[in-house]
């Protein structure tokens, strides 16, 4: 499982990178990377069909621990998954944009 930096994620988002946020709902609602797909870590194995296939997936959590497990789950399912070191906390600290609330589709 490969780990990437916040700068790597920011650059990848410019070209439409897929971001999966594996935190719990209350954490996601508080602040998340804009456009991130929200799938709590415990539900990820059951919701793999919601994760686009065929392109790298950037997995993010609060600090980078749960994202490692999430990336492992996706890798075991044959996906290219990258864990974002530092997580949403580092994303916010680097002053990147965030969204709040739950996106409705």
N, C-alpha and C positions, 0 to 999 in steps of 0.2 A: 504494500500500500504506500503510495507516494503522498508526501505532505507538501503543500505549497504555501506561499506567503500571502499576506493581505494584498501586497502589490501585484502578485501574480493574478489573484482573483479580480482585482480592479481592472487590470489589462484585459483579462479574458471576458469580462462583462461587456467591454466595448465591442466585442464581436458576437455578442449574444449567448455567452456561456450559460449552461443550465446550472442553477444553484438549488440544492436541496437542504433545507433547514430542519435538523432532526431534534430540535428542542421541544419542550412541552408547549402547549397552546398559550399559556399565560406569558411565557417568555417571548414567544413569537409575536404576540399581540403588542407587547411593550415596545419592541423595535426589531426590525429585520432588514436584511439586504433587499432592496426593491426587486420585486419579481421572483423572489425565492419561492420554491414549492415547499409547502409545509407538510412534512410527514414525521410525526414523533418517532424517535428511534425504536421504541417497542412495537410500532405498527409497520415499520419499514419492510420486514420480510413478507408481510401480507398485502402490501400496496406497491409492489415493484412495477406493476403495469402503469403506474402514474409517473414513472421516471422515464424520460425519453431514452431510447436505445440508440447506439451507434455514434454517440459523441461523448466526450469527457463530461463527467458530472462532478461539480464542486460541492462537497458536503461540508456544512458548517453547523456549529453548535454555539455554546456560550464562550468556551475557552479553548476548544480543540481536542478534548478527550472523547466525548460522545461522537464527534465527527469521524474519529479514527475507526470506531466500531461500525458506524454507518457505512463508511467507505469499504470496510471489510465485507459487510453484508452485500453491498452492491457488486464488489469484485467477485464474490463467491457465486453471484448470479450471472457472471460473465460481462459485467459492465466495467468501463474504465472510470474509476472513481478516485478522486483526489480529496484528501482531508485538508481543510484550511486551518493552518496553525494560528493560534490566538483567538480564533472564532469571532463571533459578533462583537465581543468586547473589544478586540483589537481593531475591528472594522470601524467601530464608533470612535475609538481613541484616535484613529488616523483621520478622523473627520470626513469619512465617506458618507454619502447620503443613506438615510434609513426611511423605512415606511413603518407606520404603526397600524394597529388594527388587523382585522382579518379580511383578506381579499375575497370578494364574492365573484363566482364565475357564472 
